[in-house]
Amino acid sequence: MRRCALLLAFVSAALAAPGPAGWVPVRWPWSDAASLELLATTPVNCLLLRDLTPEFAAAAAERGVSVLAIIPPTPDAVAATRKAVAAKAAGIVLEGDFPDAVVAAIRDAAAALPVIQIGPRSRLKPGASPISATNQGVWPGIGAPDENARRAGPTSSNAWIDTNTGFLRGAHAAGATILWIANEPPPKTAVTLEGYQHAIADAAMSGARWVVAFDADLAARLAKRDARAVTQWRRMADFLVYFEQHPEWRDMHEFGQLAVVQDPARGVLLSGGILDMIAVKHAPVRPIASPQLSAEKLAGATLAVNVDQDALTPDQKEILRAFASAGNTLLNVPPAPVDQSRVDRVTLDKSELERTNAIWTDVNNMIGRRNLGVRLFNVASVLSNALESADGKTLIIHLVNYADYPVQNVTVHFLGDFKRAVLLGPENSIKKLDIYPTDDSHGVDVDQVGACATIRLEK
């Protein structure tokens, strides 16, 4: 019953946001109309196909599902686009690295159809099109022990969590509105249900959508309508429903008193940087793209880290000086540009990571044990994101647990005079939480967090 109610809530929200902005995308490995039965009771309304036929497009349209044709960067890409248009595709997806001239020719061939580029992060231009997308991402989860030793650095007191959240938040700060991350599961791997849930929630808690992709094993079992595979898909869809029924979360802005000013061209589009390191320490952070730095963007912050001093204009440097003169803390980091031009890059290289570790030492000392908006306890396998409504009356705290088992006895301390608190989750009923005073704030306790949960606080 609860699942049906969630789905009805999603349908109502989707009707209010038609078109590409409301697309919930999945890479679809089948082109037979019978496969569309798998979409029943899910919020999926957008399929990405490599082999699109007019018959499949028509069958999908009858269900209210948009089908996008994936065009690879081959010599016949323009001709393939014309074929997709003739097959009644609802849009074109350019997956890979395309020359600008070819993109222009494909847009002409696509006529009025939306064209979405899903390519390298280095080619991403946040805000340049309605949907910003990339197929490069780390697979979310807790890193292997040898990776921890290599990468954890000053965050070694916590498990290193592979995540795309720093990149996604940085891209949003740089101007991306609707953001898709279309990385596929690791090859030759049968992903667990929890692994899929992590991928969905890792993107969604940062206001993005993961383009769902099935590993080969799950796709084969779904094609045979294997009961366990279908159940796994339904439970994955519960997570999609959960985030899609709350479109207002994507309009909220980061909550907290720590701001990080960084040039989008100097490392923001790579994972494993300063934003990810701060996230592992469970401190809320407000990324600010340096071209957009203003006094308004810094309003409410008490600490700021300026990662790229030489990327600022004289007026912007004066804004930071005024910020510090007002009694706030400012950390200026010596500039060391990161090369984002290589199309195969997703994470920082060894030398860049060493520099980021050095920056983190100063940032960690600056943060200390202060409550910069939200503090979390008993959350070694958890990442969070705190979001505030425009009127400041609602605070959302997303908790994503990257372990394959529930985490228990989570404590959250937060700043602000909130009167009501509830716990939400994809697989849980809404539960009221008791708010109690702490030394410098207020707190709530959460008995257990599975793969994902959300605390909603209201004044």
VEXDREN-2710 file (C-alpha; in Angstrom, 1 decimal):
% VEXDREN-2710
k/r/px/py/pz
1/MET/0.0/0.0/0.0
2/ARG/2.8/2.4/0.9
3/ARG/4.6/1.7/-2.4
4/CYS/1.4/2.5/-4.4
5/ALA/0.9/5.7/-2.5
6/LEU/4.5/6.7/-3.2
7/LEU/4.0/6.0/-6.9
8/LEU/0.8/8.0/-7.1
9/ALA/2.6/10.9/-5.4
10/PHE/5.3/10.7/-8.0
11/VAL/2.8/10.6/-10.9
12/SER/1.2/13.8/-9.6
13/ALA/4.7/15.5/-9.4
14/ALA/5.6/14.3/-12.9
15/LEU/2.5/15.7/-14.4
16/ALA/3.6/19.1/-13.1
17/ALA/7.0/18.8/-14.6
18/PRO/6.7/17.4/-18.1
19/GLY/9.5/17.2/-20.7
20/PRO/13.3/16.5/-20.3
21/ALA/13.4/18.1/-16.8
22/GLY/11.1/15.4/-15.6
23/TRP/12.7/12.4/-17.3
24/VAL/13.7/9.5/-15.1
25/PRO/16.3/7.7/-17.3
26/VAL/17.3/4.1/-17.7
27/ARG/19.7/2.5/-20.2
28/TRP/17.4/-0.1/-21.8
29/PRO/19.1/-3.2/-23.1
30/TRP/16.1/-4.6/-24.9
31/SER/14.2/-3.4/-28.0
32/ASP/11.1/-5.7/-27.8
33/ALA/7.9/-4.1/-26.8
34/ALA/7.3/-6.9/-24.2
35/SER/10.2/-5.6/-22.2
36/LEU/8.1/-2.5/-21.4
37/GLU/6.2/-4.6/-18.9
38/LEU/9.1/-4.2/-16.5
39/LEU/8.3/-0.5/-16.2
40/ALA/4.9/-1.2/-14.6
41/THR/4.7/0.4/-11.1
42/THR/8.0/2.2/-11.6
43/PRO/8.6/6.0/-12.1
44/VAL/10.8/5.4/-15.2
45/ASN/9.6/7.5/-18.1
46/CYS/12.7/7.7/-20.3
47/LEU/14.7/4.9/-21.9
48/LEU/18.1/5.1/-23.6
49/LEU/18.5/2.6/-26.5
50/ARG/21.2/1.8/-28.9
51/ASP/18.9/-0.1/-31.3
52/LEU/15.7/1.8/-31.7
53/THR/12.9/0.6/-33.9
54/PRO/9.7/2.5/-34.9
55/GLU/7.6/-0.3/-33.3
56/PHE/9.4/0.0/-29.9
57/ALA/9.1/3.8/-30.0
58/ALA/5.4/3.6/-30.7
59/ALA/4.8/1.0/-27.9
60/ALA/6.7/3.1/-25.4
61/ALA/4.9/6.3/-26.4
62/GLU/1.6/4.6/-25.7
63/ARG/2.8/4.1/-22.1
64/GLY/3.9/7.7/-21.9
65/VAL/7.6/6.8/-22.0
66/SER/10.1/8.8/-24.0
67/VAL/12.7/6.9/-25.9
68/LEU/16.1/8.4/-26.6
69/ALA/18.4/7.0/-29.3
70/ILE/22.0/6.6/-28.3
71/ILE/24.4/7.7/-31.1
72/PRO/28.1/6.8/-30.7
73/PRO/30.9/8.9/-32.3
74/THR/31.1/7.0/-35.5
75/PRO/31.6/8.4/-39.1
76/ASP/27.8/7.7/-39.8
77/ALA/26.6/9.5/-36.6
78/VAL/24.6/12.1/-38.6
79/ALA/22.9/9.4/-40.7
80/ALA/22.2/7.4/-37.5
81/THR/20.5/10.5/-36.1
82/ARG/18.3/10.9/-39.2
83/LYS/17.3/7.2/-38.8
84/ALA/16.4/7.8/-35.1
85/VAL/14.3/10.8/-36.0
86/ALA/12.5/8.7/-38.6
87/ALA/11.9/6.0/-36.0
88/LYS/10.1/8.6/-33.8
89/ALA/12.7/8.9/-31.1
90/ALA/11.9/11.5/-28.4
91/GLY/15.4/12.7/-28.3
92/ILE/19.0/12.1/-29.2
93/VAL/21.8/11.1/-26.9
94/LEU/25.4/11.6/-28.1
95/GLU/27.5/9.3/-26.0
96/GLY/31.2/9.8/-26.3
97/ASP/33.6/12.5/-27.4
98/PHE/32.2/14.3/-30.5
99/PRO/33.9/17.1/-32.5
100/ASP/31.9/20.4/-32.3
101/ALA/31.2/20.4/-36.0
102/VAL/29.7/16.9/-35.8
103/VAL/27.5/18.0/-32.8
104/ALA/26.3/21.0/-34.8
105/ALA/25.4/18.7/-37.8
106/ILE/23.6/16.3/-35.5
107/ARG/21.6/19.1/-34.0
108/ASP/20.5/20.2/-37.4
109/ALA/19.5/16.6/-38.3
110/ALA/17.6/16.2/-35.0
111/ALA/15.5/19.3/-35.9
112/ALA/13.3/20.1/-32.8
113/LEU/14.3/17.0/-30.8
114/PRO/16.4/17.6/-27.7
115/VAL/20.0/16.5/-28.0
116/ILE/21.8/15.4/-24.8
117/GLN/25.6/15.0/-24.8
118/ILE/26.8/12.2/-22.4
119/GLY/30.5/12.4/-22.7
120/PRO/33.7/13.0/-20.7
121/ARG/33.7/15.3/-17.7
122/SER/36.3/17.4/-19.3
123/ARG/33.7/18.4/-22.0
124/LEU/31.0/19.2/-19.5
125/LYS/29.7/22.7/-19.7
126/PRO/27.4/23.1/-16.8
127/GLY/24.4/25.2/-17.7
128/ALA/25.1/25.2/-21.4
129/SER/22.1/22.9/-22.1
130/PRO/18.9/21.9/-20.2
131/ILE/20.5/18.6/-19.2
132/SER/24.2/18.4/-18.3
133/ALA/25.5/14.8/-18.5
134/THR/28.5/12.6/-18.3
135/ASN/29.2/8.9/-18.5
136/GLN/32.3/9.1/-16.3
137/GLY/31.9/8.4/-12.6
138/VAL/33.3/6.3/-9.9
139/TRP/31.1/3.4/-8.7
140/PRO/29.8/4.4/-5.3
141/GLY/30.8/2.3/-2.3
142/ILE/33.4/1.8/0.4
143/GLY/36.9/1.5/-1.1
144/ALA/39.0/-1.7/-1.0
145/PRO/41.6/-1.8/1.8
146/ASP/44.6/-1.2/-0.6
147/GLU/42.7/1.8/-2.0
148/ASN/42.2/3.2/1.6
149/ALA/46.0/3.0/2.3
150/ARG/46.7/4.8/-1.0
151/ARG/44.1/7.5/-0.9
152/ALA/42.7/8.1/2.6
153/GLY/45.6/10.4/3.8
154/PRO/44.3/12.6/6.5
155/THR/40.9/11.1/6.3
156/SER/42.2/7.7/7.4
157/SER/40.2/7.8/10.6
158/ASN/37.2/7.1/8.4
159/ALA/36.6/4.5/5.7
160/TRP/37.3/6.0/2.3
161/ILE/34.0/6.1/0.3
162/ASP/34.1/6.3/-3.5
163/THR/31.5/8.9/-4.4
164/ASN/30.5/11.3/-7.1
165/THR/28.9/13.8/-4.7
166/GLY/31.8/16.3/-4.7
167/PHE/31.8/16.4/-8.5
168/LEU/28.0/16.7/-8.7
169/ARG/27.8/19.5/-6.2
170/GLY/30.6/21.3/-7.9
171/ALA/28.9/21.0/-11.2
172/HIS/25.6/22.3/-9.8
173/ALA/27.5/25.2/-8.3
174/ALA/29.0/25.9/-11.7
175/GLY/25.5/26.2/-13.3
176/ALA/24.2/22.8/-14.0
177/THR/20.4/22.5/-13.3
178/ILE/19.4/19.1/-14.4
179/LEU/22.4/16.8/-14.1
180/TRP/22.7/13.2/-15.2
181/ILE/25.6/10.9/-14.3
182/ALA/25.5/7.9/-16.6
183/ASN/28.3/5.7/-15.4
184/GLU/27.7/1.9/-15.8
185/PRO/28.3/-0.9/-13.3
186/PRO/31.8/-2.3/-13.1
187/PRO/32.4/-4.9/-15.9
188/LYS/32.1/-8.6/-15.1
189/THR/30.4/-7.8/-11.8
190/ALA/27.0/-8.8/-10.5
191/VAL/26.0/-5.8/-8.5
192/THR/24.1/-6.3/-5.2
193/LEU/20.8/-4.6/-4.6
194/GLU/22.6/-2.4/-2.1
195/GLY/25.1/-1.4/-4.7
196/TYR/22.4/-0.2/-7.0
197/GLN/20.7/1.6/-4.2
198/HIS/24.0/3.4/-3.4
199/ALA/24.4/4.5/-7.0
200/ILE/20.8/6.0/-7.1
201/ALA/21.1/7.7/-3.7
202/ASP/24.7/8.9/-4.3
203/ALA/23.5/11.0/-7.2
204/ALA/20.1/11.9/-5.8
205/MET/21.3/13.4/-2.5
206/SER/23.2/15.9/-4.6
207/GLY/20.3/16.8/-6.8
208/ALA/21.3/14.7/-9.8
209/ARG/19.9/11.6/-11.5
210/TRP/21.8/8.4/-12.1
211/VAL/21.0/6.9/-15.5
212/VAL/20.2/3.4/-14.2
213/ALA/22.1/0.7/-16.0
214/PHE/21.8/-3.1/-15.4
215/ASP/24.8/-5.3/-15.1
216/ALA/24.9/-8.2/-17.6
217/ASP/23.8/-10.8/-15.0
218/LEU/20.8/-8.8/-13.9
219/ALA/19.8/-7.8/-17.4
220/ALA/19.9/-11.5/-18.5
221/ARG/17.7/-12.6/-15.5
222/LEU/15.3/-9.7/-16.1
223/ALA/14.9/-10.8/-19.7
224/LYS/13.8/-14.2/-18.5
225/ARG/11.5/-12.5/-15.8
226/ASP/13.4/-14.3/-13.1
227/ALA/11.4/-13.7/-9.9
228/ARG/14.4/-12.6/-7.8
229/ALA/15.6/-10.3/-10.5
230/VAL/12.2/-8.7/-10.9
231/THR/12.0/-8.2/-7.1
232/GLN/15.4/-6.6/-7.1
233/TRP/14.4/-4.2/-9.9
234/ARG/11.2/-3.3/-8.0
235/ARG/13.2/-2.4/-4.9
236/MET/15.6/-0.3/-7.0
237/ALA/12.5/1.5/-8.4
238/ASP/11.4/2.2/-4.8
239/PHE/14.5/4.4/-4.5
240/LEU/13.7/6.2/-7.7
241/VAL/10.2/6.8/-6.5
242/TYR/11.4/8.1/-3.2
243/PHE/13.6/10.9/-4.7
244/GLU/11.2/11.7/-7.6
245/GLN/8.3/12.3/-5.2
246/HIS/10.3/15.2/-3.7
247/PRO/11.3/17.5/-6.6
248/GLU/11.5/20.4/-4.2
249/TRP/14.7/18.9/-2.8
250/ARG/16.5/19.8/-6.1
251/ASP/15.6/23.4/-5.6
252/MET/17.1/23.7/-2.1
253/HIS/20.6/25.1/-1.5
254/GLU/23.5/23.8/0.6
255/PHE/23.1/24.4/4.3
256/GLY/26.1/25.2/6.5
257/GLN/28.7/27.7/7.5
258/LEU/31.7/26.4/5.4
259/ALA/32.1/27.6/1.8
260/VAL/34.7/26.3/-0.7
261/VAL/35.5/28.7/-3.6
262/GLN/36.9/26.8/-6.5
263/ASP/37.3/27.3/-10.3
264/PRO/35.3/24.7/-12.2
265/ALA/38.2/24.4/-14.7
266/ARG/40.7/23.4/-11.9
267/GLY/39.6/20.2/-10.3
268/VAL/35.9/20.6/-9.5
269/LEU/35.0/18.1/-12.3
270/LEU/37.2/15.4/-10.8
271/SER/36.4/13.1/-7.9
272/GLY/38.5/12.7/-4.8
273/GLY/39.1/16.4/-4.3
274/ILE/38.6/18.7/-1.4
275/LEU/34.8/18.6/-1.5
276/ASP/34.9/14.8/-1.2
277/MET/37.4/15.0/1.7
278/ILE/35.2/17.4/3.6
279/ALA/32.2/15.1/3.0
280/VAL/34.0/12.2/4.5
281/LYS/34.4/14.2/7.7
282/HIS/30.6/14.9/7.7
283/ALA/30.9/18.6/7.6
284/PRO/28.3/20.4/5.5
285/VAL/29.9/22.4/2.7
286/ARG/28.7/25.0/0.3
287/PRO/30.6/24.9/-3.0
288/ILE/30.9/28.2/-4.9
289/ALA/32.2/28.4/-8.4
290/SER/34.7/31.2/-8.5
291/PRO/33.2/33.0/-11.5
292/GLN/30.0/33.3/-9.5
293/LEU/31.6/34.4/-6.2
294/SER/29.6/37.3/-4.6
295/ALA/28.8/38.6/-1.2
296/GLU/25.4/37.0/-1.5
297/LYS/26.9/33.6/-2.2
298/LEU/28.9/33.9/1.1
299/ALA/25.9/35.1/3.2
300/GLY/25.6/32.9/6.3
301/ALA/29.1/31.4/5.9
302/THR/31.6/31.9/8.8
303/LEU/34.5/30.0/7.1
304/ALA/35.7/30.0/3.5
305/VAL/38.4/28.1/1.7
306/ASN/39.7/29.8/-1.5
307/VAL/41.3/27.0/-3.5
308/ASP/42.2/29.1/-6.6
309/GLN/43.3/32.6/-5.7
310/ASP/44.6/33.5/-9.2
311/ALA/41.2/32.6/-10.7
312/LEU/39.5/35.5/-9.0
313/THR/39.0/39.0/-10.3
314/PRO/40.2/42.0/-8.2
315/ASP/36.6/42.7/-7.2
316/GLN/36.1/39.1/-6.1
317/LYS/39.3/39.1/-4.1
318/GLU/38.0/42.3/-2.4
319/ILE/34.8/40.3/-1.5
320/LEU/36.9/37.7/0.3
321/ARG/38.9/40.4/2.1
322/ALA/35.7/42.0/3.3
323/PHE/34.5/38.5/4.4
324/ALA/37.6/38.1/6.5
325/SER/37.5/41.7/7.8
326/ALA/33.9/41.0/9.1
327/GLY/35.4/38.5/11.6
328/ASN/35.0/35.4/9.5
329/THR/37.8/32.8/8.8
330/LEU/39.4/32.7/5.4
331/LEU/41.9/30.2/4.2
332/ASN/43.7/31.0/0.9
333/VAL/45.4/28.0/-0.7
334/PRO/48.4/28.4/-3.0
335/PRO/47.3/27.9/-6.6
336/ALA/48.2/24.7/-8.3
337/PRO/46.0/24.1/-11.4
338/VAL/44.6/20.6/-12.1
339/ASP/44.7/19.4/-15.7
340/GLN/41.1/18.5/-16.6
341/SER/41.8/18.4/-20.3
342/ARG/42.3/14.6/-20.6
343/VAL/39.1/12.9/-21.6
344/ASP/39.8/9.8/-19.7
345/ARG/40.2/11.5/-16.3
346/VAL/37.7/10.9/-13.5
347/THR/39.8/11.3/-10.3
348/LEU/42.9/13.2/-9.2
349/ASP/46.3/11.7/-10.0
350/LYS/48.9/11.0/-7.3
351/SER/50.6/14.4/-7.3
352/GLU/47.3/16.2/-7.3
353/LEU/46.0/14.0/-4.5
354/GLU/49.1/14.7/-2.4
355/ARG/48.5/18.4/-2.8
356/THR/44.8/18.0/-1.9
357/ASN/45.9/16.1/1.2
358/ALA/48.1/19.0/2.2
359/ILE/45.2/21.4/1.7
360/TRP/43.0/19.1/3.8
361/THR/45.4/19.3/6.7
362/ASP/44.8/23.1/6.9
363/VAL/41.1/22.8/6.3
364/ASN/40.7/20.1/9.0
365/ASN/42.6/22.3/11.5
366/MET/40.3/25.2/10.6
367/ILE/37.2/23.1/11.0
368/GLY/38.2/21.5/14.3
369/ARG/35.2/20.2/16.2
370/ARG/33.0/23.1/15.4
371/ASN/29.4/22.5/14.4
372/LEU/29.2/24.2/11.0
373/GLY/25.5/23.5/10.6
374/VAL/25.3/19.7/11.1
375/ARG/27.5/17.2/13.0
376/LEU/27.0/13.4/12.7
377/PHE/28.1/10.6/15.0
378/ASN/28.4/6.8/14.5
379/VAL/28.4/7.3/10.7
380/ALA/31.8/5.8/9.5
381/SER/30.1/4.3/6.4
382/VAL/27.7/7.2/5.8
383/LEU/27.9/10.4/3.7
384/SER/25.4/13.2/4.1
385/ASN/24.1/16.4/2.5
386/ALA/22.3/19.1/4.3
387/LEU/19.9/21.3/2.2
388/GLU/17.9/24.3/3.2
389/SER/14.7/25.7/1.7
390/ALA/14.7/29.3/0.3
391/ASP/12.7/30.6/3.3
392/GLY/15.0/28.8/5.8
393/LYS/12.1/27.0/7.4
394/THR/12.9/23.5/6.3
395/LEU/16.2/21.6/6.6
396/ILE/16.8/18.3/4.8
397/ILE/19.6/16.0/5.9
398/HIS/20.2/13.1/3.5
399/LEU/22.1/10.1/4.9
400/VAL/23.4/7.5/2.5
401/ASN/25.0/4.4/4.1
402/TYR/27.5/2.8/1.7
403/ALA/27.9/-0.4/3.8
404/ASP/25.9/-3.5/2.8
405/TYR/24.3/-3.6/6.2
406/PRO/22.3/-1.1/8.3
407/VAL/24.1/1.4/10.5
408/GLN/22.6/1.9/14.0
409/ASN/22.4/4.5/16.7
410/VAL/23.1/7.6/14.5
411/THR/23.2/10.9/16.2
412/VAL/22.7/14.2/14.4
413/HIS/23.4/17.7/15.9
414/PHE/22.2/20.7/14.0
415/LEU/22.1/24.5/14.3
416/GLY/18.8/26.3/14.2
417/ASP/15.6/26.5/16.2
418/PHE/13.6/23.7/14.5
419/LYS/10.4/22.5/16.2
420/ARG/9.6/19.3/14.3
421/ALA/11.7/16.4/13.0
422/VAL/10.7/13.3/11.0
423/LEU/12.6/10.5/9.4
424/LEU/11.8/9.5/5.9
425/GLY/13.2/6.7/3.7
426/PRO/12.6/4.7/0.6
427/GLU/11.6/1.6/2.5
428/ASN/10.4/3.1/5.8
429/SER/7.3/4.8/7.0
430/ILE/7.5/8.4/8.2
431/LYS/8.7/8.4/11.8
432/LYS/8.6/11.3/14.2
433/LEU/11.9/12.1/15.9
434/ASP/12.3/13.8/19.3
435/ILE/14.4/16.9/19.3
436/TYR/16.6/17.5/22.4
437/PRO/19.0/20.3/23.3
438/THR/22.8/19.9/23.2
439/ASP/25.7/22.1/24.4
440/ASP/25.7/24.3/21.3
441/SER/22.8/23.1/19.2
442/HIS/19.9/20.6/19.1
443/GLY/20.0/16.9/18.2
444/VAL/18.0/13.9/17.1
445/ASP/18.7/10.2/17.3
446/VAL/18.1/7.7/14.5
447/ASP/17.9/4.0/15.5
448/GLN/18.9/2.6/12.2
449/VAL/19.7/3.7/8.6
450/GLY/19.6/1.1/5.8
451/ALA/20.9/2.2/2.4
452/CYS/19.4/5.7/2.7
453/ALA/17.3/7.9/4.9
454/THR/16.4/11.6/5.2
455/ILE/15.8/13.7/8.2
456/ARG/13.4/16.6/7.6
457/LEU/13.4/19.5/10.2
458/GLU/10.8/22.2/10.2
459/LYS/10.6/25.5/12.1
END
